[in-house]
Amino acid sequence: MLSAIRRAGLILPSAFALAALIVLIGLGSWQWRRMLWKEGLIARLSAAARSEPADLATADLAHAAAGRRYSAATVTGRFRHDQEVYVFWTRANTPGYLVLTPIERSARTAILVNRGFVPAALKNPETRPKGQLRGDVTIRGLLVRQDGRPSLFTPAPDIANRVWYAIAPGEMAAQLGLEVDGEYTLDAGASANPGGWPQGRALTARIAAIPNRHLEYALTWWGLALTLIGVYAAFAYSRVCGVGQFSK
């Protein structure tokens, strides 16, 4: 068999085909794992949306989170608007920023509230119509335990302009001297901000917007792997038969 393969000149094509097959199967398996991870994320967010929110006014954040990455929560306090920080973001192909503002909690460390998105032209609070929320406010949203590990490709923050490229409350607190909890943020829902900015989104809308086409991608890669097997089998058969006829 090996001699026939050698005579048909199939050793190098076989090596390339095997390498390509391994890559295609690996890519399909990776997309399958991504699908399972995404389904788990959606399930956790859906459970948080249905749960009774914890009151963060005086509660310890770790206790309120109860070991979960995501949990529903409310907090009442006053925003420190002079300590806003920003995370570069795009929404509907519009570049802009997420606005994160510390909110004071009674007898507890402040927490950064992700108040939502503003286009780049409204980054400066003075450009936003109707200004900022003043006085005591109650915010309901999603308490998120941040892992604090930006990817290797995340740009360094622009500290002078308070701009980050990933949500990192610990780093923000350390660099800007903010007295906030460095492990958690609260993602506000569709809050009634003056003039509609920053623009938050209800948790149910956020869940619905999460893309999950990984099964489609996995089947595409595995389909290509099967196609490769078929094409290679036809190619090898023609080469082997051709050599056999020539040897006669």
Secondary structure as the mmCIF struct_conf table of DSSP 4:
data_model
#
loop_
_struct_conf.conf_type_id
_struct_conf.id
_struct_conf.beg_label_comp_id
_struct_conf.beg_label_asym_id
_struct_conf.beg_label_seq_id
_struct_conf.end_label_comp_id
_struct_conf.end_label_asym_id
_struct_conf.end_label_seq_id
HELX_RH_AL_P HELX_RH_AL_P1 LEU A 2 ARG A 7
TURN_TY1_P TURN_TY1_P1 ALA A 8 GLY A 9
HELX_RH_AL_P HELX_RH_AL_P2 ILE A 11 ARG A 50
BEND BEND1 SER A 51 SER A 51
HELX_LH_PP_P HELX_LH_PP_P1 GLU A 52 PRO A 53
STRN STRN1 ALA A 54 ASP A 55
TURN_TY1_P TURN_TY1_P2 LEU A 56 THR A 58
BEND BEND2 ALA A 59 ALA A 59
HELX_RH_AL_P HELX_RH_AL_P3 LEU A 61 ALA A 65
TURN_TY1_P TURN_TY1_P3 ALA A 66 GLY A 67
BEND BEND3 ARG A 69 ARG A 69
STRN STRN2 TYR A 70 GLY A 77
STRN STRN3 PHE A 79 PHE A 79
HELX_RH_3T_P HELX_RH_3T_P1 HIS A 81 GLN A 83
STRN STRN4 VAL A 85 ARG A 91
TURN_TY1_P TURN_TY1_P4 ALA A 92 ASN A 93
STRN STRN5 THR A 94 ARG A 105
TURN_TY1_P TURN_TY1_P5 SER A 106 ALA A 107
STRN STRN6 ARG A 108 PRO A 119
HELX_RH_3T_P HELX_RH_3T_P2 ALA A 120 LEU A 122
BEND BEND4 ASN A 124 ASN A 124
HELX_RH_3T_P HELX_RH_3T_P3 PRO A 125 THR A 127
BEND BEND5 ARG A 128 ARG A 128
TURN_TY1_P TURN_TY1_P6 PRO A 129 LYS A 130
BEND BEND6 GLY A 135 GLY A 135
STRN STRN7 VAL A 137 ARG A 145
TURN_TY1_P TURN_TY1_P7 LEU A 152 PHE A 153
BEND BEND7 THR A 154 THR A 154
HELX_LH_PP_P HELX_LH_PP_P2 PRO A 155 PRO A 157
STRN STRN8 ASP A 158 ASP A 158
HELX_RH_3T_P HELX_RH_3T_P4 ILE A 159 ASN A 161
TURN_TY1_P TURN_TY1_P8 ARG A 162 ARG A 162
STRN STRN9 VAL A 163 TRP A 164
BEND BEND8 TYR A 165 ALA A 166
HELX_RH_AL_P HELX_RH_AL_P4 PRO A 169 LEU A 176
TURN_TY1_P TURN_TY1_P9 GLY A 177 GLY A 177
STRN STRN10 VAL A 180 ALA A 188
BEND BEND9 ALA A 190 ALA A 190
HELX_RH_3T_P HELX_RH_3T_P5 PRO A 194 GLY A 196
BEND BEND10 PRO A 198 PRO A 198
STRN STRN11 GLN A 199 GLN A 199
HELX_RH_AL_P HELX_RH_AL_P5 LEU A 203 ALA A 208
TURN_TY1_P TURN_TY1_P10 ALA A 209 ALA A 209
HELX_RH_AL_P HELX_RH_AL_P6 HIS A 214 SER A 247
#
